[in-house]
Amino acid sequence: MRGDRLAHVVMWLVALCAGAVFGVASTIAHSFTWGAVPVGMVLAAIACGGLLTSLRLLTDDRWSALAAGIGMLGALTIYSGRGPGGSVVVPMPAEGEFPFGYVWTFLLAGIVLVAVAWPDMAKLRRMASGSA
């Protein structure tokens, strides 16, 4: 039992670190556009959603997806603030400019929320068949 609990804690820590890496990369790349198409935000959303989905499917555990989501949102929060040298990765939008930073903040939070709150379909099927 103790080894199983330790394995879960290690898995959550690895998921947290992986989420932080994806959060840093996606926060840096989210504002890249190709003409009027927000390519960076689309690719960042696909990457973060893919990581969270794969964690839910492979580990059969919503806590690992939550740990990765916390890593992503933590990285977004850290990189959205003013750095020690005064630089800002996610700047405030100028008057009349599209607010990429705001959209990315809410989009990432929504992706994490959906991935963590999505019901366990296998468990629902077992309950429906009466073998739960």
C-alpha positions in Angstrom: 0.0 0.0 0.0 2.8 2.4 0.9 4.7 1.8 -2.3 1.5 2.5 -4.3 1.0 5.8 -2.5 4.6 6.7 -3.2 4.2 5.9 -6.9 1.1 8.2 -7.0 2.9 11.1 -5.3 5.9 10.7 -7.7 3.5 10.6 -10.7 1.8 13.8 -9.5 5.1 15.5 -9.1 6.2 14.5 -12.6 2.8 15.7 -13.9 3.3 19.0 -12.1 6.7 19.5 -13.7 5.5 18.5 -17.2 2.6 20.9 -16.8 4.9 23.7 -15.8 7.1 23.0 -18.9 4.0 23.1 -21.2 2.8 26.2 -19.4 6.0 28.1 -19.9 6.3 27.1 -23.6 2.6 27.9 -24.3 2.7 31.2 -22.4 5.7 32.3 -24.4 4.2 31.2 -27.7 0.6 32.1 -27.3 0.8 35.5 -28.9 2.4 34.4 -32.2 0.2 35.3 -35.1 0.3 34.5 -38.8 -1.5 37.5 -40.3 -4.8 37.6 -38.4 -4.7 33.9 -37.3 -3.5 33.3 -33.7 -1.4 30.3 -34.6 0.5 30.4 -31.2 -2.7 30.3 -29.2 -4.2 27.5 -31.2 -1.1 25.3 -31.0 -0.6 26.1 -27.3 -4.2 25.1 -26.6 -3.8 21.8 -28.5 -0.5 21.0 -26.7 -1.9 21.7 -23.2 -5.2 20.0 -24.0 -3.3 17.0 -25.4 -1.1 16.7 -22.3 -4.0 16.8 -20.0 -6.1 14.4 -22.0 -3.2 11.9 -22.3 -2.7 12.1 -18.5 -6.4 11.4 -17.9 -6.4 8.5 -20.3 -3.0 6.9 -19.4 -3.1 7.2 -15.6 -6.9 6.8 -15.1 -6.5 9.5 -12.4 -7.9 13.0 -12.5 -5.4 14.0 -9.8 -2.4 13.8 -12.2 -4.3 16.0 -14.7 -5.0 18.4 -11.9 -1.3 18.5 -10.9 -0.3 19.2 -14.6 -3.0 21.9 -14.8 -1.7 23.5 -11.6 1.8 23.5 -13.1 0.5 25.1 -16.3 -1.5 27.8 -14.5 1.4 28.4 -12.1 3.8 29.0 -15.0 1.2 31.3 -16.7 0.9 33.3 -13.5 4.6 33.6 -12.9 5.4 34.6 -16.5 2.5 37.0 -16.6 4.0 39.2 -14.0 6.9 41.7 -14.3 10.3 40.0 -14.2 13.2 41.1 -12.0 14.7 42.9 -15.0 11.4 44.7 -15.7 10.4 42.5 -18.7 6.9 41.2 -19.2 6.2 38.1 -21.3 2.4 38.6 -21.4 2.0 42.4 -21.8 -1.2 44.4 -21.3 -2.8 45.1 -24.6 -2.6 48.6 -26.1 -5.7 50.6 -26.8 -7.6 48.8 -29.6 -5.3 45.8 -29.7 -6.5 42.2 -29.3 -6.0 41.0 -25.7 -4.1 37.8 -26.4 -2.9 37.6 -22.7 -6.4 37.7 -21.3 -7.8 35.3 -23.8 -4.9 32.8 -23.2 -5.4 33.1 -19.4 -9.1 32.2 -19.6 -8.6 29.6 -22.3 -6.0 27.7 -20.4 -8.0 27.8 -17.2 -11.0 26.5 -19.2 -8.9 23.7 -20.7 -7.7 22.6 -17.3 -11.2 22.8 -15.8 -12.7 20.6 -18.6 -9.9 18.1 -18.5 -10.1 17.7 -14.7 -13.9 17.8 -14.4 -14.6 15.4 -17.4 -16.3 12.3 -16.0 -14.7 8.9 -16.0 -16.5 7.2 -18.9 -15.3 3.7 -18.0 -16.7 4.1 -14.5 -20.0 5.5 -15.8 -20.3 2.4 -18.2 -19.6 0.1 -15.3 -22.3 1.8 -13.2 -24.8 1.7 -16.0 -24.2 -2.1 -16.5 -24.7 -2.6 -12.8 -21.2 -4.1 -12.1 -19.9 -1.2 -10.1 
